[in-house]
């Protein structure tokens, strides 16, 4: 702790206190500047930038859909149905699915077990498409499929060698997320083996619970200050 007398006469004390005051003033200025550049109102030159962001979800629809073996259920959603969609940085569309097992057996002395069914979800927007398979493994299961159009690797990282505008171009959709978004779910059902001749097993499809959501990225871009040596 320095006294007032130290601040008047001790050069080391003056430098230390001056440095502390500088950083206390500089940090709010830097981050306030970053907040304004994140909206594109200002430009930043090539430097090191800390990019932070969080994905939130806007639900478009949820429901339960029976899908027969070998069949595909599909639907198209448009952002016209979303309030203030023009103000959102829409960077992806996702379909979340969960499902049980509808396989049945009939006859006498059944001892076999249900076979795993494959449920395939697909989400797409413009030229961006993402698909993912899931299985119920004779019981239940869940998975997600999504299509995205932003550079996910930048979020939560220090990005070097680019300007703020160049970073923004990779994480801000600039309205490209507006319009139609397509989702489809396909079921490939399988009946398990039944060793008992008097018993038979069948599986005509599955009931799939689904939720379709837009993915919205809220982000900040801030000049990176390395304080590890301070």
N, C-alpha and C positions, 0 to 999 in steps of 0.2 A: 504494500500500500504506500503510495506516494503522498507526501504532504505538500502544501502550497509552496513551502520553501524549496522543496525538491524541484517542483515544476519551474521555479524561477531560476534555479542555479544548476540543476543536474541535467546535462545534455541527454544522457541516456533515458532519463525519465521523460523528457520532452518528446523524444523520438517515439518511445513506447506509447505514450498517451496519444500522440498525433496519429500513429498507425491505427490505434483502436478507433479513434473518431472517424478516420477515413473509411474503414470497413463498415462501421455502423451507418454511415451515410451512403456508401457505394452500393451496398446490397439492396436496399429498397429501390434505388434508382435503376439498377440493373433489372430487377424483377418486374418493376413497373413498366420498364421499356419492353421487356419480353412479353408482358401481357398484351400490350398494344400491338406488337408485331405478330402475335398469334392470330390476330384477325386480319392481317394483311395490310394494315394501315401504314406501316413503316417497313423499310427494308433493312436487312443486316448483311454485312459483307461476309466473305469466307472466314470462318473461325470455328471454334469448338462450341457446340450448343448442347444443352441438356434438354431432351425431349421427354415429356411426361404425358400420360394420357390414360383415360379410363373408358371402357366400353359399357354403354348402357343399352337396354333393349326396349323396343317399342313393339308390343304385341299386335299382330295383324289379325290373327284368328287362332282359336284352339277348338278341338273337337275330338270326336271318336268316329273312326271310319272303318267299316268292314271291307276288306279287300280279298277277293277270291284268289286262289292259287294261280299264278301266272299272269295276273291282272295288275294294272297300274292305275292308281288314283292320282289325278293332277288338278292343279288350280292356279290361276294367275291373280296376283294382287297388284294394285296400283297405289302409289303414294298419294294420289288425289284424296284418298280416304283418311289420310293422316293429317291431323291439325298441325299447322305451321311446319309442314314438311320442308318447305324452302329454307327454313332456318336451321335445319339439322344437317350435320355432317354424316350422312349415311354412307357407311363403308362396307356393308355386308348384309346378307340375308341368311337366316338360319331356320332350319326345321328340326325340332326336337321330337323324338318318337319314343314311345314305350309300348310294350306289347306282352301278352301272355302266351298261353298255348291252348289252341282250340281242338287239338287232335282227339278223336273219339275211338272207342273200341266197341265191338259188338260180338256176341256169341258167348260160348262157355269156356271157363278155365283160362281167361286171358292173363298172361304173365309178362308180356313184353312191355317196353317203355316207349315213350314218345320220341320222335326224331327231331333234331334241331331244324327250325325254319329260318330262312334268310330274308331279312327285310332291308330293302335298299332305299335310301332317301337321297334325293337330288334337289339342289337349290341353284337357281341361275338368275343372272341379270345381265343384259347385253351379251358380251362375249365371255363373261365370267361364269364358270360352272364348278360346283363342288359336289361330289357324291361320296357316300359312306355306307358300308354294310354293317348290319348287326344281326345277332342270332339270339333266339330265346333258349337254346340249349335244352329243349324239352321242358322248360319252365317259364321264365320270364326274362326280359331284357330291355335295354334302352340304349339309344345312341343319338348323335346329332350329325347333321350334314349342313355345310355352310359354303357359301361363295363370298369371297372378300375381294376388295379392290383397293387396298392400301398397303404400305410397307410396314408390316407389323414389327419387323426387326428394329425399327428406329425407336419405337415407343419404350421408354424406360432406359434408354441408352444415351451415351454421349456421342454425338455425331460430329465428325471432323471433315474438313475439306469442302464443305458446302455452304451456300448462303442460306439465310432464313427462308427466302422464297423458294429455293430449291428443295429444302426439307418440307416445307408446307405443301409443295406440289405432290409429294409422295404420301402424305398422310391426310390431306384434305381433298374430299371428292369433288369440290367445286361444283356441286349440283349434279354430278354424274350418277349419284345414287337415286335420283328421281325417276319415276316411270314404272314400268311393269317389272314384277318379280315373279318368277315361276317356281313352283314346288311340285314334286311328284314323289310318290311312294309305291314301290313294287314289292309284292310278296311272292316268294318261292317256297311253297309249303312241301313238307315231306312227311310221310307216314312211317312210323317205326316198324321194325321187324317183329313178327309175332310167331313164335315157335309152335304154338298150339294150333292144330289144324281147325279146330272148331271155333276159333276166334279170328276176327279180322280187324284191322285198324285203318282209319281214313283221316285225312286232313285236307279240308277244302279251302283253307285260307286262314287269315287272322284278323282280329280287330286291333287297330292301331290307334292309340291316343297320340295326338299331335299338337304342337304349338308352332306357329310360324311367326317369326320376329324379324324386324329390321335391327341391324347393329349400328349404333351411333357412337362415334368417337369424339370425345371432348379432350382437347389437348392444350398444352402450353409448350412454347419454345423459348428457352432462356439462355443467355450467354453463360457458358460454363466457366466457373472460377475454381481453380484447383487450390484448395486451402490446406492440403496435406502437409505442406512445409511451413505453415504459419505457426 
